[in-house]
Amino acid sequence: MINLRIPASPAADDTVAAGQNVKFAARDVNVHYGNKHAIRGIDIDILENEVVAFIGPSGCGKSTFLRCLNRMNDTLDGCKVSGDIRLDGEDIYSPSVDVVHLRARVGMVFQKPNPFPKSIYDNVAYGPRIHGLCASQDELDATVERSLRGAGLWNEVKDRLADPGNGLSGGQQQRLCIARAIAVEPEVILMDEPCSALDPIATGLVEQLIDELRRRYTIVIVTHNMQQAARVSQKTAFFHLGDLAEFGETEAIFTNPRDERTQGYITGRYG
């Protein structure tokens, strides 16, 4: 097996660890793109304040399922999601759910940094402005500073907040996108390959940030990098050809997988 440094895991219990609640509960989730059955019968519980990594070969369904958690698949023509996904017990696919509000509660950071063509300040202030979260300019200023500090970026940009966000380095742009996501006080942060376009130093900074953010947020990260999954997550889900082949404590997944498909993937027999 791979010799990796594994983070401390929560209690090895399939229900709820002490002091934790189920944040997301998914049951029998299926996704079709037209006639293609992309993911099949996914059952998973994601607890508060834990990092869950989704791993697996390309095209196995991990990003598709991630996008189900904030209904980003709604934007794709021909995509049909069925099953039950609940956030704090509320069916997120209910007709009564405000999708804009849902995506404020469940923020997303994409594979490639995508700052708006605005200033650093306005990138972070955008969400609080459109959601009416700040009653005054002073409150907005404080939110921008808090978010940039939370993303580990404040000291690097505090003297150039009026500069374009897309003028930052790639790693700084990704942390700016994280600051933009947390500015609206989400409960969950989804990350789809957030380090794939970054160099090792920037990747290390983002991984350190993920570890800090999980004290306040639930984080779900899709990654092809198994070492990264082991470094940042407490639970790991292995997807294979649209199925959730295995889900459990990260240490167990990497050192004693129950499913032969998982073992084959982490030992490099395929992938």
Buried (B, 14 or more C-beta within 10 A) or exposed (E): EEEBEBBEBBEEEEEBBEEBEBBBBBEEBBBBBEEEEBBBEBEBBBBBBBBBBBBBBEEBBBBBBBBBBBBBBEEEEEBEBEBEBBBBEEEBBEEEBEBEEBBBBBBBBBBBBBBBEBBBBBBBBBBBBEBEBBEEEEEBBEBBBBBBEBBBBBEBBEEEBEEBBBEBBEBBBBBBBBBBBBBBBBBBBBBBBBBBBBEEEBBBBBBEBBBEBBEBBBBBBBBBBBEBBBBBBBBBBBBBBBBBBBBBBBBBBBBEBEBEBBBBBBEEEEB
